[in-house]
Amino acid sequence: MDTCLLLDAGSGGLASQRLTAQCFLRHFANPLLARLDDAALLRDVHAPIAVSTDSYTVTPLLFPGGSIGTLAVHGTVNDVSMLGARPQYISCGFILEEGLSLELLESLVQDMAGAAKEAGVLIVTGDTKVVPRGACDKMFINTTGIGSIFADPTPSGHNARVGDAVLVSGALGDHGLTIMGSREHLSFLSDVTSDSAPLNHMIAEVINAAGPVHVLRDPTRGGLAATLNEISEQSGVSMLLEEEAIPVHESVKSGCSFLGLDPLYLANEGKCICILPENRAEDALAAMRASPYGVEAARIGTVVGDKACRVTLQTRIGGRRILSMPEGVPLPRIC
Amino acid sequence: MTFETALHDPKLCRVLLARLTRALDGRSMRFMEVCGTHTVSIFQSGLRSLLPASITHLSGPGCPVCVTHDVDVAAFLELAGREKIVFATFGDLLRVPGPGGQTLKHAKAAGAHVEIVYSPLEVLTLAVSNPDNVIVFPGIGFETTAPAVAATLLTARQKKIKNFCVFSLHKLVPPALRTLLDEEGDNAANIEAFLLPGHVSTILGIAPYAFLADKHRIPGVVGGFEPADILLALCRMAEQLRDNAPAVVNAYPRAVNDAGNPKARALMEEVFITTDALWRGIGRIEQSGLAVRPDYADMDAAVRLGVRLVETPQQQPGCCCGDVLKGRIIPTTCPLFGEKCTPAVPVGPCMVSTEGSCAAYYKYLEH
C-alpha cells in the first residue's frame, strides 16, 4: 500500500473505494454509512431540528489536547447542542492535499471516530476530494451536524434578560493559546493544552437540572469578549462581569501576559456560556461541575438593563472597563 | 501568591490610592506614561477608572508601532513585495497602514512572503530553512528590543548565515522626551511628571533621564506594569511635586537596576550607530534612531537591498495623533476619534496598535 495520498484516491474509481473502505468505513463503522447510498437515510430525527455546519483548517493538524479530527467533531457537536438539541448525526467532507501521509490521515480519522463515539453521534455520510499539492494545506474538514431539539423554549442569543446570571463552564483561552504555541513552537507555552471537548452530555444535564435556559453559546473564535458582545447586541441588554470570577489558568495568564494577549479574546473549543434566570444559576452550575468538562464552571456576571449593549468588566483591583468587541486576529506585540 | 497577583491586590491598591490622594492634597497632576505596555495596563486593569479626578493621564510616544513613520512603512512594504524576500516581523506590524492605507496584510494577500516571528533569533532559523531567499527583519522598537536584534546580527555573522538582514528603524526614548520638552510657545508640552518605561529602563538605567529633573524640573519615575507598581510610581511623582523636589528615581527595582544593563548596551554599541529618525506624528528628531554600523553593512537591509525612502504627505487631514503623542490633547478630543477613525479603519498611528493610546481609549472606555 502507498504511504502517501495520490490524486487517484479522489478519482471516484477503485482507488477512491479502497480509501473509503480501508479508512473511513473502517473507523466510522456504522450501518447507516455502510449502505454507501448517495445520502444517509435518517428515521429518528424529529422536528424541531438543529443543523449546524463548520469548516476546520487548523495548523498544525495535531496539537496538545486534540487534533483537527477531534475539533471537527467537537465543534459541530457543540454548535448543535447550543440550541438545546441532542446531536445525532454528522456529515463530513474532506479536502485532502495530494501527498498527505496516509498514516496521518488514518490517525486523524481515528480521532474523529473516537470523538464521535464519546459524543454519541454517528458519522453517516461524507465526501472526499483530493486536490493537487499546494492547492490546500494538508487537510481541510467540513462537518455538518443534525439533531432533535429537546429544550422548549430553545435557547438563543436573543433571549438574555435583565437580572439573568452569566455562567461559563470552565477556564478560558486554553485552545487559542495552545494553537498559537504549537504553530510557532513557543516552548514557554508547553504547559498549555487545548480544551477541545464535546459538551452535549453536559448541556443536556444542565437543561435537565435547571430547566430551559435563555442563552447557550460556545465562545470559539473571538473568545468570551466577542460572544458576550454578540449576545448583548442580539438581546438589547448590557452585562457586568467580575474579572476575579472569570476562570483562567495560571499558565494561560502568564503566556498571554508575555505575548501581550488577552485570554478573554482567545478561542475555546470545550466551553459554553450559559445565561439563565438567577434563581436557577446554582442548579446549572452544579450540573456543569458534575461533568468532567465543567469542573471549573463559575458564575461570572449578571445581565443588566443598560440599553447601550456593552459588556463591562469589574476588574480585580475594583476598577471598571469595557470588554469590547475584538478587531481582527489577536496579534502578539513587539515588546 | 505570585507577584502579579499580589500587585493586583485591591487592599494594596486602596492603600496606595489613599497615599496618592494625600500627596496630591487637592492639587491636580498631568502625567505622561511613555510606554505602550503602561498604557494598556492602566486601561486593562481598570486603574484609570480609580484614579483621582484631578489626575490627567496622557500617553506619550512609547508605542513602537505608533511612532513608525509613513515613509518607513512605505519602504518596508516595497521591500516585502520584492521577489525572493521573506519579510519576518513581529505580529503587530501587520496592521500598520502606510500611504494609501496599505498594510503588510494587503502585501501578504497580494503575494508577499510575510512570516510572523516571536523573537529576532527565530529569524535565523527561517534564514537557514529558506536558503534561496533573503530574510528581512524590520528592527522596530526601542532600547528594549535593540540589544536582542544586535545579538541576532552577531549570531548570524558567527554562524555565517548570509541571507539575513535587518531594516533598522529602532528608536531611542530619551531624545524623544527631550524634543517634547524643548518645544516652546503654543507647542510647549504641558506635562508635570513622567512615568518612565520599565522595560526600556532595564537597559538604560536611570541616568539618561536625569535632564528631566535637572533641566526641566519635572519628576521622572521608572515604574513596573502591574496596577500597584503604577500607583506607587504615581505616589512618588505626586510627593516630589508636593515637596517641590523633582528627581529621576527608580520605583521598579525588582526589574530595573539603576545602572541599567551595560552588557546589553555594549551589544547595541557594537552593532548600531545613532542617527536621525522620523517619528510618526512628531517628525524628524536628531540622533533618536539606530542604524546598522558600516562594519555590518552586509546585514543592513537599507544598504544591501538599496532601500529608497520616499517622502510622503505626513498625516491624514484632521488626524491629531501628533498632538496626542505629545500629550497636548487626549484622544477623544480628536474630531476623527470613534467616527472616521476606529481600530477597524485606523486613520492615525495611535489607533493602529493595541498599545496605541487612541486604540486603548476606544477599546476600554465608554464612548
Chai-1 contact restraints between the chains, C-beta under 6 A:
chainA,res_idxA,chainB,res_idxB,connection_type,confidence,min_distance_angstrom,max_distance_angstrom,comment,restraint_id
A,E184,B,Y118,contact,1.0,0.0,6.0,A-B,restraint_1
A,T315,B,S45,contact,1.0,0.0,6.0,A-B,restraint_2
A,T315,B,G46,contact,1.0,0.0,6.0,A-B,restraint_3
A,R316,B,H8,contact,1.0,0.0,6.0,A-B,restraint_4
A,I317,B,H8,contact,1.0,0.0,6.0,A-B,restraint_5
A,I317,B,P10,contact,1.0,0.0,6.0,A-B,restraint_6
A,I317,B,C13,contact,1.0,0.0,6.0,A-B,restraint_7
A,I317,B,S45,contact,1.0,0.0,6.0,A-B,restraint_8
A,I317,B,P227,contact,1.0,0.0,6.0,A-B,restraint_9
A,G318,B,P10,contact,1.0,0.0,6.0,A-B,restraint_10
A,G319,B,G46,contact,1.0,0.0,6.0,A-B,restraint_11
A,G319,B,L47,contact,1.0,0.0,6.0,A-B,restraint_12
A,G319,B,S49,contact,1.0,0.0,6.0,A-B,restraint_13
A,G319,B,L50,contact,1.0,0.0,6.0,A-B,restraint_14
A,R320,B,G46,contact,1.0,0.0,6.0,A-B,restraint_15
A,R320,B,S49,contact,1.0,0.0,6.0,A-B,restraint_16
A,R321,B,G46,contact,1.0,0.0,6.0,A-B,restraint_17
A,R321,B,Y364,contact,1.0,0.0,6.0,A-B,restraint_18
A,I322,B,Y364,contact,1.0,0.0,6.0,A-B,restraint_19
A,S324,B,K363,contact,1.0,0.0,6.0,A-B,restraint_20
A,E327,B,P343,contact,1.0,0.0,6.0,A-B,restraint_21
A,E327,B,A344,contact,1.0,0.0,6.0,A-B,restraint_22
A,L331,B,G91,contact,1.0,0.0,6.0,A-B,restraint_23
A,L331,B,D92,contact,1.0,0.0,6.0,A-B,restraint_24
A,P332,B,G91,contact,1.0,0.0,6.0,A-B,restraint_25
A,R333,B,D92,contact,1.0,0.0,6.0,A-B,restraint_26
A,I334,B,P64,contact,1.0,0.0,6.0,A-B,restraint_27
A,I334,B,F90,contact,1.0,0.0,6.0,A-B,restraint_28
A,I334,B,D92,contact,1.0,0.0,6.0,A-B,restraint_29
A,I334,B,G141,contact,1.0,0.0,6.0,A-B,restraint_30
A,C335,B,G141,contact,1.0,0.0,6.0,A-B,restraint_31
A,C335,B,T144,contact,1.0,0.0,6.0,A-B,restraint_32
A,C335,B,T145,contact,1.0,0.0,6.0,A-B,restraint_33
A,C335,B,H199,contact,1.0,0.0,6.0,A-B,restraint_34
